[in-house]
Amino acid sequence: MKQVKIQIPSLVENIRVVESFIDNSKDTFHIEDDIYGNIMVAVTEAVNNAIRHGNKFDKDRNVYLSLYVDKDRVTFEVEDEGDGFDFTDLLDPTAPENLENPGGRGIFLIRHLADEVEFTKEGRNVQLTFMLAPVETDESSETDTISSDHAA
């Protein structure tokens, strides 16, 4: 498994660093275009949540972003230095009473864009997994092809 890690201070302008990290990872690890958009939106949303809600914009606290690459999946891990939150008790942003709320859609969006989402460390850590299509070889057949269910 290949891995790459960065850490950034909790400043919203550092989202640009995250976008560059994802772009470089796409090129380095040959991530397909059909899931690239999902990765960009989900990971930047997770980092934004870590900066805003986890670390409460405290520039002295960091957000840690890691990428783990396997042959069939990529996993982005985002961790903050905040107090965590109860990720099992979130409002449904699609419920009629919540439709006009200005926030509350980030985790909903993340869960719909990533193939797997797992929270740990009392909500301070989230792992977003995206399945990759296998590299075609002469020996593979059409039935061996795996693609993301969440294509953009």
Secondary structure, 3 states (H helix, E strand, C coil): CEEEEEEEECCHHHHHHHHHHHHHHHHHHCCCHHHHHHHHHHHHHHHHHHHHHHCCCCCCCEEEEEEEECCCEEEEEEECCCCCCCCCCCCCCCCHHHCCCCCCCHHHHHHHHCCEEEEEHHHCEEEEEEECCCCCCCCCCHHHCCCCCCCC
